[in-house]
Amino acid sequence: MTVPDHLSYTDQHEWLDLQDGVARVGITAYAAGALGDVVYVQLPEVGERLTAGSTCGELESTKSVSDLCSPADGEVLEVNREVLDNSGLVNDDPFGAGWLFTVRVSGEPELLDATAYRQLTEEG
């Protein structure tokens, strides 16, 4: 399973590329694999204030519908319009073209490093 070392993770299987207080957010390859083929993505609105752990969107797959949880407190700066038009990007390239949104992070989110995330997914 791919778990890039330069990213941070949540125990809800989101990844964050946090730089200078702004994080690009997506779901991990582990989560994308567990969901199956993603057929619809609902993302938060630009300007929306998010609270860590709260629902901010939805991912619908051929298997189920899953809530997308905010990995941090902050304001949504951008959403990935390409993934709205082509939800399969979440499965095809979860750490690249399948990113979901960017958020200006406030506070200190509780995140895992790649080693801790690998351990979490190995434990089931």
WOWO-V296388 format. One record per residue. N is the residue number from 1. RES is the residue in one small letter. PHI is phi in radians with two decimals (999 if undefined). Layout:
{{N	RES	PHI} {N	RES	PHI}}
//
This chain:
{{1	m	999} {2	t	-1.43} {3	v	-2.43} {4	p	-1.00} {5	d	-1.21} {6	h	-1.46} {7	l	-1.76} {8	s	-1.91} {9	y	-2.40} {10	t	-1.93} {11	d	-1.34} {12	q	-1.71} {13	h	1.27} {14	e	-1.71} {15	w	-1.97} {16	l	-2.34} {17	d	-1.87} {18	l	-1.67} {19	q	-2.46} {20	d	0.93} {21	g	1.45} {22	v	-2.06} {23	a	-2.06} {24	r	-1.53} {25	v	-2.16} {26	g	-2.68} {27	i	-1.82} {28	t	-1.34} {29	a	-1.08} {30	y	-1.04} {31	a	-1.16} {32	a	-1.08} {33	g	-1.16} {34	a	-1.21} {35	l	-1.22} {36	g	1.54} {37	d	-1.18} {38	v	-1.36} {39	v	-1.98} {40	y	-2.72} {41	v	-2.27} {42	q	-2.01} {43	l	-2.03} {44	p	-1.17} {45	e	-1.46} {46	v	-1.04} {47	g	1.64} {48	e	-1.17} {49	r	-1.59} {50	l	-1.90} {51	t	-2.06} {52	a	-0.92} {53	g	1.56} {54	s	-1.51} {55	t	-1.24} {56	c	-2.29} {57	g	3.13} {58	e	-2.63} {59	l	-2.16} {60	e	-1.87} {61	s	-2.16} {62	t	-1.21} {63	k	-1.68} {64	s	-2.92} {65	v	-2.02} {66	s	-2.16} {67	d	-1.25} {68	l	-1.74} {69	c	-1.76} {70	s	-1.19} {71	p	-1.46} {72	a	-2.79} {73	d	-1.31} {74	g	2.72} {75	e	-1.94} {76	v	-1.25} {77	l	-1.76} {78	e	-2.78} {79	v	-2.08} {80	n	-1.47} {81	r	-1.13} {82	e	-1.10} {83	v	-1.27} {84	l	-1.18} {85	d	-1.46} {86	n	-2.40} {87	s	-1.13} {88	g	-1.11} {89	l	-1.05} {90	v	-1.07} {91	n	-1.45} {92	d	-1.25} {93	d	-2.63} {94	p	-1.07} {95	f	-1.71} {96	g	-2.19} {97	a	-1.08} {98	g	-1.56} {99	w	-1.06} {100	l	-1.92} {101	f	-2.79} {102	t	-2.01} {103	v	-2.42} {104	r	-1.41} {105	v	-1.39} {106	s	-2.01} {107	g	1.37} {108	e	-2.01} {109	p	-1.16} {110	e	-1.52} {111	l	-2.18} {112	l	-1.84} {113	d	-1.49} {114	a	-1.05} {115	t	-1.11} {116	a	-1.16} {117	y	-1.18} {118	r	-1.01} {119	q	-1.09} {120	l	-1.06} {121	t	-1.28} {122	e	-1.26} {123	e	-1.34} {124	g	1.77}}
//
